[in-house]
Amino acid sequence: MRVIVIGGTGTIGSAVVKLLSTRHEVVAVGHKRGAFHVDLASPDSITSLFKAVGTCDAVVSAAGIAKFSSLDDLTYDDYLIGLKNKLMGQANLVRIGRPFVTNHGSFTLTSGVLSQNPIKGSASISMVNAGLEGFVRAAAIDMPRGIRVNVVSPPWVTETLLARGMDPSIGIPADRVAQAYLASVEGTMTGQTLDPGQITA
């Protein structure tokens, strides 16, 4: 298969690219790094990316930003960052990318553990992640030509925790998280939220 990986230069995305490249042709896309770039907050940028890359069998998104701050400090514009980038950016990958995906191909998006297990300061991120999971459940019903769409909900990632000087024992290594993306790309499920902790290699 030919697989486009958005966010392919990030912590999770790099692990996804490494794993998928052992079995498929992978086109890695970064925000500023890599052969191809995309700004998820810009529908025009997403359109340009698909026109440049062309037809593919699967699209994986391991990208998207949202603001982390206390409810008292979050401004309207802070919420818009996550809504425009991580939520609508990934929804637009599906909306705009469908004509470029082959019959029975797939999209795999990324939400996150904070949708179901919020913490102090996660109001904006939790809202965006939960919105993505709802979008995937509904969009799967409307997808044409047998195209599937799923979302991976990563837990805390060990490498990220280490980089932030936090306790790595509560995380899962990125290469294990990548197994959930492989399962979505190669599987038959659709409309599902995948928990990497429940995926076995």
N, C-alpha and C positions, 0 to 999 in steps of 0.2 A: 504494500500500500504506500501511497504518497501522503505524508502527514505534515501539516503545518503546525508548528508549536509556537504560539504567541507567548512571549515571556521566556523564551528559550535560553536566555542568558542569566536568568535569576537562579536562586537557590533551588527551588523545586523544579523550575523549568529546565535547568541544566541536567538534573537527574532524569527527568522525563526524556529529554533529547538523547542522553546516553543510553537509556534502556531501550527506547523505541528504535534507535539506530542499529541495534543488533538484529533487528527483524524487518525493518521498513526503511524506505527512503524518507528522510526527515528534512524539512525546511525550517530552520530556526529563525525566529523573528524577535528582535529586541525593540526597546523603545528608542535607544540611541546606538546600541552596539549590534554587530552582526551584519550580514549581507543585505537583509531586509529590515525595515523599520516600520513601526506603526504607533500612532497616538490613539489610544482607545477612546479618548474623549472626543475625537473628531470622526464623524461618519465619513467625511471626504477622505481622510487618511485610510480608513478601513477599506473603502471602495478602491482606492489606489493600490493598496496592498494586494487585494484579490486579483485585480487586473494585471499586476506585475507578476504574481506567483502563478496564476492560472489554475487549472483544474486540479483538485486533490480528492482523496478518498476520506480524509478525516481532518478535522480542525481541533486542536487542543489549545485551551487558554489557561495559562498558569500566571496570569497577570491581573493587574487592577489595583488601584490605590483608594484608600478611604481615610478619613481623619479620625484619629484616636484622641479623645479629650473628654473632660467631664461634661456632664449635661449642662451645667451652669456656664461653661466656657464655650461650648459649641455654638457657632453662629450659623445663620442661614447659608452663607457661602461655604462654610465648612461641610455642611451636609451635602451641598451640591457637588463637592469634589468627588465623593463616593458615588453619588447618584449618576453623575455624568461619566465617570471613568469606570469603576468596577462593575456597577450595575448595568447601565445602559450601554457602556462600551462592550461588555460581553454579550448582552442581548442583541446589539447591533452586529456583532460577528455572525450571529445566527441569521438575523434578518437579511443582512446584506450578502452573507456568504453562501446562502442556500443554492443559488444558481451555479456556483463554482464547485459544489460537492457532488460527487457521482451518486448514482442510485444506490441505496442501502449504505451510504456513507454515514458519518457521525460527527457530532460536535461534543466536546467535553469541556465544560466550564469549571471555574473554581469559586467556591464560596469560602467556608471556614468554620471552625468549631464554635466561634462566638455567636453563630446563629442560634444554636441550641444551648450553649453554656456561656452566657454573657458574663462579663466582669465589669468592675467599676471603670468607667471611661469608654465603654465599647458601644454606646447607644447608636452612633452613626454606623459603625462597622457591622454591628449585629443586625441593624435594619437592612443594610445592603445585602448581607449574606443570606438572610431569610428571604429577601425579595428575589434573589437569584434562584433559590431552591423552588420558590413558588412559580417563577417564570418557566423553569425547566419542566415541572410537572404539567403545566398547561400547554406549553409549546409543543411538547411531545405528541399531544393529541392532534395537532394541526400540521405536523411536518409532512411534506410531500415525498413521493418516490421512495418510501421506506427509509428515509433518513432518520437516524436516531439522535437524541440529545440527552445528555446526562450532566451531572455536576458532582465534582469531588469536593468533599468538605474536610480539608486537612486539619489535623490537630496542630499543636505547637510542634515545630520542626526542630530537631536536635541542633542542627547547624546554626539556626537563627538564635536559639537560646544561648548557645555558646558565644556567639558574636556579641550578644547583649549582656554577657556576664551573668546570665541567669542559670538556674538549676536545669541541666540537660536531662535529668532523669525523668522529667514529666513529658518529654518529647518523643517523637518517632523520627529516625533518620530519613533524609530526603529520598534515598534510594528505595526505601520501603514505601514511602508515600507514592513514589512513581508507579508502583505496582497497580495502584487504583486507576491511574490514567491508562495503563496498558489494558486493564480489564475492561474499561469502557470502550476503548478503541477496537479491541478484538472480540468483544462479547456481543450479546444480542439484546441486552437490556436497554430500555429507554424510559425517560421521565424519572430516573432514579437519582437519589443523593447517595453517593458512595463514601463510606467511611474507611479510610486507609487502614485503620486498626483492625478491620474485619476482613481484609483482603489477604489471602495467602498466595505466595509466589507459585 
